[in-house]
């Protein structure tokens, strides 16, 4: 065990986090769910989602048996919904091919949807008492500063270098304590902005501290201008307050989630109504709200909401992926729906426009 690992484990025992929900009743399934939720999401945000998710799906088997709508419903608002779809797919594979038990080897874990090298390592180190290394965002930040590594960590050569260093530091004994410690250090002291260097157990040998480059490391991703796309969302409601929702294809943006119908930005109200075999004469009210922007990881989406209230329900909806949904059905325990953040905002605006567009 090198100096770095010794310092980290000693610090973790005294100052690390010990009361996070996934640190209680530790098992591979609970750790796996937490690791997936924590990808690109802060701990403070994840805690409530994790607690609700585990209350609904306390075992891997219950997750595998659940409808995808139920899984997505409990993920609504957490973002990056491919994580939830992959979690569900992997649970089904584990139930079918591994007798319902998490695989124990790195190779088997990485073969599952949504589990990469670092996530597999975290599951093995934290929940299986195995030697395994991790390299999540917190670890990259700690290692680039401690070793004074310049260059964007997402670049192949930098990633390769960091993996080599991570494996060299990871001890064969007390691997779980070390793994939790390096995550805790990155999350609480060696944070992105204004790191608390005076309290850090690594400060005496930290290259970034010595060189005064903590604000520069890790190096930022080269900036690219995000493209801007535009869409119209038609929020169609009936006199009984039921709203028309469409389920997105499983692959692609908001895969498997339900949203009001999205159409190209130049789609007229008349053209959309014609899809439902309706005309403007069938409307009791139409409202165009101001365009607002929703930002994804790779592009901006400018959304124009158009609210259409019908006098009567259409005879039928031709598309099997669409349905009329009452407000009480959205959160129904027996058949919950997974909604995108945009869908939540648009539906909230039906009853409380000010609250919705402040979201």
Beta strands, then each sheet from edge to edge (+ up, - down):
strand 1: 227-237
strand 2: 243-247
strand 3: 258-259
strand 4: 261-264
strand 5: 283-288
strand 6: 292-295
strand 7: 299-310
strand 8: 322-325
sheet 1: 4+ 1- 7- 5+
sheet 2: 4+ 1- 7- 6+
sheet 3: 3+ 2- 8+
end
